[in-house]
Amino acid sequence: MSPIFRRRAGSRVRFVTLIRKPGCHLCDDAQSVIEKVCAELGVPWEEKDITQDPQLHDQYWEQIPVVLVDGEQHTFWRVNEDRLRKALTQY
């Protein structure tokens, strides 16, 4: 079944942002978890490169990878698949 049809009527659309940098193995691990969970739930996501954005660099450089859910910081360094799934399915 398509992820679109798994959403409950009236449910809130969520959005995930991965803030990362090139060559970061923790960032690669985080991306794998995000890709899996977001694909299962039909949640859109994006990645932003901390080396290309001075504001993100100043805010998050010690914490990458950083995961935002709906623009709010969800986690950093390691992404827990179950915790991310729960955050994305809360209504």
Secondary structure, 3 states (H helix, E strand, C coil): CCHHHHCCCCCCCCCEEEEECCCCHHHHHHHHHHHHHHHHHCCCEEEEEHHHCHHHHHHHCCCCCEEEECCEEEEECCCCHHHHHHHHHCC
